């Protein structure tokens, strides 16, 4: 038997690689309600409910990314955050257009409790954006952008159902975000902070989909 003495070169894992792994396990793409919404033929009320809820969390001003920029706890991230903020402004405009197109919020038992839960999620994102731990807010924004690919699939499904034109994303290419987060999280301390922020963002989005799933069940739409 021939045995090779060659050593396989393994690229070290970056903060971005670790964030992507977290997203695969804990992000929106792993939640079953996402698959119901985009799987074809969901009840219109489910899509309308999802659009209203996403708008309630992400359409407020100044918004999470603007808060991160304003607090400037991680100055090295400012350039990337500025580009991302511009892209997210376009996403919010799309979301606002969709919210108007899908009509009123579906009548659902426990509406007051749902509204309280959404306020809590928005507050949690505000706290993340204002974290004094350098890298935490950056990680939350990076997770938001990564997770938005799944959110966008729901928005685009709603756009198709309600006759709204789907705009192209203006976020920076994924390769640029990957390089930025790998650079910003190059030290162990920064990587831990980035991943902590990412975990918290993914947890808030999971909570959102679980809330929408419960609301859909309460209406008999599952």
Secondary structure as UniProt FT lines:
FT   HELIX           15..26
FT   HELIX           28..30
FT   HELIX           32..38
FT   HELIX           44..58
FT   HELIX           64..71
FT   HELIX           75..77
FT   HELIX           78..101
FT   TURN            109..110
FT   HELIX           111..129
FT   TURN            134..135
FT   HELIX           136..162
FT   HELIX           174..184
FT   HELIX           188..219
//
